[in-house]
Amino acid sequence: MERGLLWLPLLAAFFWLAWSGWNEFQKVEAYGQWAAQFERAKYDIYAVLGQKNSDLTWGKPTRKGPINLDTFSLKEVQAIRLLVDTQPVDLEKPPRGGRAIALEFLFPEPTASIQVPFTEIPLAAEWGKFLQQELQRLRLEAAE
């Protein structure tokens, strides 16, 4: 009986791990269906992000699909910054570590910005570089 009681926490941990894996699998499957409509998309545990032409859509992943979706146009964005621990950093030389990572999209209004969270600095930096190139391309097209 004592041995059985010792194994009980291990059994509970196994069931919790199995449920967590199934839950994450369901989120990834729902994301895959949602992302099919975009030219470029990213998934992580904090946020999903999709780009179609100059429009960016982001939200929070769930098992039933992304929720709290927000869409904005790169044409409205004034600047894009990479934030690590709420401090702007250089996209070309990002730090190796940090707790809170986000891409911040600044709009012409003084207090208007959107922060899309990321789990990894290299992924956020890659997206930031790509979106800055897209922003420059859109500005050149608008100037012509």
SVG drawing of the C-alpha trace seen along z (x, -y; Angstrom):
<svg xmlns="http://www.w3.org/2000/svg" viewBox="-13 -62 38 64">
<polyline fill="none" stroke="black" stroke-width="0.4" points="0.0,0.0 2.8,-2.4 4.4,-1.8 1.1,-2.5 0.9,-5.8 4.4,-6.7 3.6,-6.1 0.4,-8.2 2.1,-11.5 4.1,-10.1 0.8,-8.9 -0.8,-12.3 2.2,-14.0 2.0,-11.6 -1.7,-12.5 -1.0,-16.2 1.8,-16.0 -0.4,-14.0 -3.2,-16.6 -0.7,-19.5 0.6,-17.9 -2.8,-17.2 -3.9,-20.8 -0.8,-22.2 -1.4,-19.9 -5.0,-21.2 -3.7,-24.8 -1.2,-24.1 -3.9,-22.4 -6.3,-25.3 -3.4,-27.7 -2.6,-25.7 -6.1,-26.2 -6.1,-29.9 -2.6,-30.5 -3.6,-29.1 -5.1,-32.4 -1.9,-34.4 1.3,-34.8 3.4,-34.6 2.5,-33.5 4.0,-32.7 2.8,-30.7 4.1,-30.6 2.5,-30.2 2.0,-33.9 0.6,-35.1 -0.1,-34.2 0.7,-36.7 -0.3,-36.6 0.6,-38.9 -1.4,-39.2 -0.3,-42.0 0.2,-45.1 -2.3,-43.8 -1.1,-42.2 -3.5,-40.2 -2.5,-39.0 -4.2,-37.4 -3.9,-34.8 -3.8,-31.0 -6.4,-28.7 -7.6,-25.1 -10.6,-26.5 -8.5,-29.0 -7.0,-32.4 -9.0,-34.8 -8.8,-38.6 -7.8,-39.1 -6.7,-42.6 -5.8,-43.7 -3.9,-46.8 -2.1,-47.9 1.6,-48.4 0.7,-51.5 -0.5,-53.1 2.7,-52.2 5.3,-54.9 8.0,-52.6 8.7,-49.1 10.8,-48.4 12.1,-45.2 11.5,-45.4 13.4,-43.2 12.4,-43.6 10.4,-46.8 13.6,-48.4 14.1,-49.0 17.1,-47.1 18.9,-47.0 17.4,-44.5 20.8,-43.8 22.4,-43.0 19.7,-41.8 20.7,-40.6 21.0,-36.9 18.4,-36.8 15.5,-38.6 12.2,-37.8 9.6,-39.9 10.1,-40.0 7.8,-41.9 7.6,-43.7 6.2,-47.2 4.3,-48.9 4.2,-52.7 1.4,-54.7 1.4,-58.5 -0.8,-59.2 1.5,-59.9 0.3,-57.1 -0.8,-54.6 1.2,-51.4 0.6,-47.7 2.9,-45.1 3.0,-41.6 4.7,-39.2 7.3,-36.6 8.9,-33.8 12.3,-34.0 14.5,-37.0 15.9,-35.6 12.4,-35.0 11.2,-38.4 14.3,-40.1 13.8,-38.2 10.2,-39.3 11.2,-42.8 13.8,-43.0 11.3,-41.6 8.5,-43.9 10.8,-46.9 11.8,-46.0 8.1,-45.7 7.4,-49.1 10.2,-50.7 8.9,-49.1 5.4,-50.4 6.7,-53.9 8.6,-53.8 5.5,-52.7 3.5,-55.4 6.1,-58.0 6.1,-57.1"/>
</svg>
